[in-house]
Amino acid sequence: MNLPAPVAAYFEADGRADEAALIAAFAERAVVADEGATMHGRAAIGAWWRAAKAKYGAVAVPVAQAATAEGVRVEARVSGRFPGSPVTLAFSFRLDGAAIAALDIGAAEPRA
């Protein structure tokens, strides 16, 4: 899969549990929306990611991608310590040059 560089960096860092590399993929004022919460800026995104890793131990593996008007939508198989694992989630990335400006994580639409 040929993901844009910051998106590939996000998934690679997540898989290695490398917080510094994951945070570096985001713009300074990036926004992440996940599980009904919104995190603003790298410090908040780092705190969110650490808490999620500690709680769920989740790992996301991209399985499909589609270009959007603002960036890319990636469907990823997410496995970890949570009911129903593994699940497929949609990661919608808005890019700003070589950085992630926004990430919205939610349910993937069922495939026909």
Secondary structure, DSSP 4 states (H G I P E B T S, - for coil): ----HHHHHHHHHHHHT-HHHHHHTEEEEEEEEETTEEEEHHHHHHHHHHHHHHHH--EEEEEEEEE-SSEEEEEEEEESSSTT-SEEEEEEEEEETTEEEEEEEEEPPPP-
